[in-house]
Amino acid sequence: MRALLSIYLCSWLPLIACQGATLVGQPVQGGATVEIRFPVAKPFQDIAVQGGNPRPEAGRAVLTFPVGFDPARSWPILIVTSTSDFNRTSPMDAQWYRGPALAAGWVLFASDALVRPRVDSTQWRLAILAAALESMRKQWPQSAKWPVAFGGFSGGAKRSAVLGAMLAKTGSVRTVGFFLSGINEDRLSEAYKDYKPGGDFLEIPIWLSSGQSDNVAKPHDHDRVKASLERTGFKHVRLERFSGGHQVKQDQVGRALRWFREVGKF
C-alpha cells in the first residue's frame, strides 16, 4: 500500500521531487546537478579506439534535473557537446545551458570519458555519449522514449549536428531539435546525406544563434548555413541574432527549448 501511495503522489504532485530516485547509485534531486560514473561496454570501446585512441573503460556524465523531476514521467533531454578546441569537454560547456534548461523543464546531459583521447574524433564522442545514455536507460528504460535535443557552440555545434544524425539513423533517440550557436559551416546537411536518417529528420526544428559581432562565425556565415539547410529540405530553420560576439546567449537557449516544444508538440 505504501509503494502504491508513493507512485500516486509522484504522479500527481509534479512540483515535489520524489524521494528515493537514484541514477547509477547517485541520489537524484529536482533542481540539482549530479555527476555519475558509468562503464563503457566493449562495442562502444571498439568505436572509440578508431584512429589510435586509447580504450575508454569508463566515463562520466553531468546531469541537471528540473524541479519536480520524477523518472516515471517523460522529460525532454538537452545533450550538450563541446568543441575540441582548447581541450574543452562537454561537461565544461554544460554551465552555459544549465539555467535555461532548468527554467524550461529540460534535463541537461553532458558526457566525457575518464581518459583523454589521442584524437578527439566524432567516433570517440559518439561512443562515450552512447555508453552514457545506455547507463541511464538500464536504470530508467522509459527514458529511451524521452525527447532529445542536441546543443553545441562553435565546433560543438558542428559535432552536435553529426552526432544527432548518427543517433537518429540508429533509431536510438527521438530527436526534437538542434540548438546550433556560433556555427560557420553546415554539417547537418552533410550528415543527413551521409547517414540518411529518414525523411522525418527534415521536420526537426533547428535554431541558429548568431552574434552580430561574431568574428569567428560571422553573421553572413549563419545566413549561408540557414540557406544551405533550407536547400537540403529542412522545414523549420530559425536564425536569431543577438548583440554580442562568439558566445552562447543563454536567453536564446531558453527560447529555443520552448520553440522545440511548440513545433514538436511534446
Beta strands, then each sheet from edge to edge (+ up, - down):
strand 1: 22-23
strand 2: 26-27
strand 3: 33-39
strand 4: 58-64
strand 5: 77-81
strand 6: 107-113
strand 7: 147-153
strand 8: 174-181
strand 9: 206-211
strand 10: 237-242
sheet 1: 1+ 2-
sheet 2: 3+ 4- 6+ 5+ 7+ 8+ 9+ 10+
end
